Amino acid sequence: GACTTSAPPPPIQTVVPQLPQTLVPGDVLRLSFPGAFEMDQTQRIPTDGKLALPMIGEVRAAGRSLASLQSELVGRYKPLLQNSAVIVSMQTAANAVYVNGAVNRPGKIGLDRSMTLFEALMEAGGISRPFGDAKNVFLTRIEKGEHRSYLVDVSPALKGKTITAIYLK
């Protein structure tokens, strides 16, 4: 079956905006303190979005980027530690993406790390032949409450050439 609609579909765009990765509840973060190894830890962001950290208490992590969280922690630990360096890294992401269409293994792929569009295609077994077309890969994102589709050519990467990395969210 098919659906009909009176509104035309949104235009296909070929320039994909790069979105910073935003932390969400369920993400697992690794916090390393080079000047205080005993404080190193791994934490899952709870449903309230706040991490409970030694010496400084609660810090909102959900809705922020890794860089923003790391910057705040360095600032908050500065008066408390001789070496206030803090390294925040993603150990496991709670998000997933869905790869469908002409790929060998369509389905859900967990975003347990930063992943590019090309990497997701490879995780899905690559583009299937003869129907798949690496010059016409559609990336769909929700932006401002609407599904937006972007047309991406990943064919140069299949030939060992450089392409711009498009990170998934």
N, C-alpha and C positions, 0 to 999 in steps of 0.2 A: 504494500500500500504506500501511498504518498500523501503528504499534506500539502494543501494549497494555502497561500496567504495573499492578501491584497497588497501588503507592503513589499517592496523589492528587498532582496537580501543586502546586507551591508557590503560596501565595496571591498574587494580584496586589496590589501595593502602589501607592498613588498618590503617596507622598512619596518623592522620589528623593534619596538622600544625595549631597551635594556632595563629591567626592573631589579632593584636591589632585593636580595633575599631577606624576607622578613621572618623573624622568629615567631613560632607559634607554640601553644601548649602541646606537649608531647615530644618536642625536639629535645635531644639529649646533647648537652654541652660539656665540653672538657675545659676546665679552668686550671691554668698552670701559673704558678707563682715562682718565677726563677729565683727570687730572693728569699722565699719561704716555702721550700718544697713540702713541708708538713701540711700546708694548706691546699695543695693540689687536690682536685676533686672532679668528679663527674656528677652532673645533676640533670634530671629530666625536668623541663619546665612544667610546673603543675597547672591545673585548670585555671587558677587565679592569675597566672602569668608572671608570678614573682618568685625569684630565687631567694633562698635564705643563706646568707653568706657570713662567715666568721668575721667578727669585729665590726661589721657595718650593718648587719641585719638584712632586711628585705630590699631587693632591687627589682624593679620591673624589667623583665626581659622580653615578654611577648609584645609584638608590634614594632620591634626595633630591629636594626641591622646588627650583625656581629660587631662591626666596627664601632657603632654607636655605644653598644653595651661595653665593649672593651675600653673605650675612651672614658666612660663614666667610672668604671671600676678603677682605672689607673688614678683618676682624680680623687676618688674617695679613699683610696688606700695610701695616697701620697703622704698625708700627715701621720699615718700609722705604721708604715714600714720603711726601713732604710732603702730598700729597693722596691719601689712601688709598681714595677712592671707586672702586668697581668696579661696572659695570652688566652683569648677565648676562641675556641674552635668548635665546629659542629662535629659531633661524633655520629649522631643518627638523626635524620630529619623525619618528622612525623608526616610530611606531605607525600603525595603520590601524583603521578601523571598517568594519562591513558593514551596509549598508542594504538590506533586502529587503521583500517584501510589496507593497502597493499604492502603489508609487512609479513614476515614469516611467522611471528608469534605475537599477534595482537593481544592487548590486555593492559592490566594495571602494572605500573612499575613504581616501586617505592623510591622516593627521593631521600636516600640515606646519606647523601653527600651532594655537593653542587654538581649539577649535571647539565650538559648542553643538549640541544636538540639532536645533534648528530650522535651523541653517545646514547640517547634514548632510542634512536632508530636502531643502533647496533645491539642494544639490550633486547630489542624486540626481534632479533634475528636478521636484521637488515631488510632492505627493500626487496619485495618478492618480484620475481620475473614470471611472465612477461608483462604483467599489468602495472607494476610499480614504476614510477617516474621520478628519479632523483632531482629533476629540474623543477618539479611541481609538488613540493611538500607543503602541506598546509599546517600551520601552527595556529591553534585557536586559544585565545586567552579571554578571561573575563576582565574587562576594564570598565570602571564606572557602571557596573551592573549590566553590561552588555557583552555578548560574545563577539569578539573581533577576530577575524581570520587574516592571516598573513601568508603570502606565498613566498616560499624560501627555496632557493636552488642549492642543494647540498652536493650536486654532482662533482664539483671540483675536489671536494674532500675524498670522494671515492677514488679519485685519480692521484691521490697523494699531494694535492695542492692545498694551500692555506685558504681558509674561509673564516669569516668573523664568527666567533663563538657566541651563540645565542643561548643564554642560560634559562632553564625552565623554572617555573614557579608554580 
